[in-house]
Amino acid sequence: MTKVFARFMKDESGATAIEYGLIAALIAVAAITAMGLVGNGLENTFNAVANELE
């Protein structure tokens, strides 16, 4: 039983998968935030153009 527990503690393959998952989640959050900011900027630009055309 001790050998099984020691082998389980040395196994880091699950930790690597979790790290990659956290990195992917961080990239997704950054991309969503950036797209939201760009979208707001575009909306403001198009509203300004529409107001000038009226």
Backbone hydrogen bonds, N-H to C=O, Kabsch-Sander energy under -0.5 kcal/mol:
donor,donor_aa,acceptor,acceptor_aa,energy
5,F,1,M,-2.1
6,A,2,T,-2.5
7,R,3,K,-2.4
8,F,4,V,-2.1
9,M,5,F,-2.0
10,K,6,A,-1.5
11,D,7,R,-1.2
16,T,12,E,-1.7
17,A,13,S,-1.6
18,I,14,G,-2.0
19,E,15,A,-2.3
20,Y,16,T,-2.3
21,G,17,A,-2.0
22,L,18,I,-2.4
23,I,19,E,-2.3
24,A,20,Y,-2.4
25,A,21,G,-2.2
26,L,22,L,-2.2
27,I,23,I,-2.4
28,A,24,A,-2.2
29,V,25,A,-2.3
30,A,26,L,-2.3
31,A,27,I,-2.5
32,I,28,A,-2.4
33,T,29,V,-2.2
34,A,30,A,-2.5
35,M,31,A,-2.6
36,G,32,I,-2.0
37,L,33,T,-2.1
38,V,34,A,-2.4
39,G,35,M,-2.4
40,N,36,G,-2.2
41,G,37,L,-2.1
42,L,38,V,-2.5
43,E,39,G,-2.4
44,N,40,N,-2.3
45,T,41,G,-2.1
46,F,42,L,-2.8
47,N,43,E,-2.4
48,A,44,N,-2.1
49,V,45,T,-2.2
50,A,46,F,-2.5
51,N,47,N,-2.3
52,E,48,A,-1.9
53,L,49,V,-1.8
54,E,50,A,-1.2
